[in-house]
């Protein structure tokens, strides 16, 4: 049994913490919103950050963004954790902050991993997340039994920051692919073609991708998706927009040219301005359908 502190009991953190408890670990939970922490049966609710990290071997964080993560580690976790504690940040944040935090942890004698996830709230609840991890092999080996409980796959992607790097590359590809699938279906609609036929052919042809076969943005086509549920997230447009912002920052810092990623960022940004931020990102098809025709 491992003694774990879990910070951030939101949409994702709640399921992850529950799965750790179910597997027999001792979990202390802390969230700025106490009601969220209290809703986790079998957990000890910590009154503050200090109480959460006291006496634990592993600290896991699942917070909204880089600012919150930086503040929590610098103010509480680095200062008050037990000697030899392992830190695992599962939030999606920028590569630079992840590297800075790992270096600060190391200088204080702690091991730290960046371990963002893919798989959404369903994956968090079911314990089938995919973890993309940055850090040392030794720290990864210590964390592996916990990844195995919360997820179906964990890949050590490289040194500190590599997990965040892979996460934003993946999500930039996803963002572009969802727009491509939406445009394919809207063109088919305008040509008077059956969407089911496009799905049947492309899901076994060269247009195949996850946005088509697993997450088709057309209601009634393929497996049940957010499109069948009025685009309730799922993965909200606002979170996709956040990840594309991180991808653009990383591209600029690394000197990579990503024009389609940038164009996708602009599309999701406009969706937010038009009030689609809380809808699933696959609702981009509404925007494609509503676009005014241009000359080829
Ligand atoms: P959320 O907003 O539901 O949960 C975040 C929680 O952190 C909130 O309950 C908030 O009160 C708490 N919090 C903020 N600062 C805190 C602090 N200093 N101490 C303790 N608690 C604090 O967000 P979420 O959907 O659970 O996402 C969490 C992270 O996972 C984000 O970085 C997101 O990008 C990433 N992610 C989300 C999904 C998804 O589908 N929701 C998928 C993959 C990755």
Boltz pocket constraint, residues with backbone or C-beta under 6 A from the ligand:
constraints:
  - pocket:
      binder: B
      contacts: [[A, 7], [A, 8], [A, 9], [A, 10], [A, 11], [A, 12], [A, 13], [A, 30], [A, 31], [A, 32], [A, 33], [A, 36], [A, 62], [A, 63], [A, 64], [A, 65], [A, 68], [A, 72], [A, 90], [A, 91], [A, 92], [A, 93], [A, 117], [A, 118], [A, 119], [A, 120], [A, 121], [A, 234], [A, 235], [A, 236], [A, 239]]
      max_distance: 6.0
